[in-house]
Amino acid sequence: MQINNAVINALSRYADFSGRATREQYWWFTTAVVLASLLLSLAHIATRFSVFTEVLSLIFNLGILIPSISISVRRLHDINKSGWWLLIAFTLIGLIPIAYWAVKASDDSVNDYGLPAT
């Protein structure tokens, strides 16, 4: 899967919390979001902290919030975990299992959340 396909797939399933997302889909989408945030930050610095780039960054971050949560939930479904496990990220120690699950290999068979993602 290419980065553009991963982003299109994640954004087309904007608030779809069912199903599964492969490790590749998750990481390509995450890479695209980090790169876009970095570019917005550089633009903000280059324009000497203008209000326009600050508002643009805020709109981007609010717009990407729900797709980021939904692809994270689908990634947890891919390793046969409930999406509710994402809430442990609010504790600092909870970031460790979330990071481990994000890099864990997918279940190759049918699990509680459906067929393997393609």
NORDAVEN-V484930 format. One record per helix or strand. SS is the DSSP state (H for helix, E for strand). FROM is the first residue (numbers start at 1). TO is the last residue. If there is no record, write none. Layout:
BEGIN
SS;FROM;TO
SS;FROM;TO
END
This chain:
BEGIN
H;3;12
H;23;46
H;51;78
H;83;90
H;94;103
E;111;111
E;114;114
END
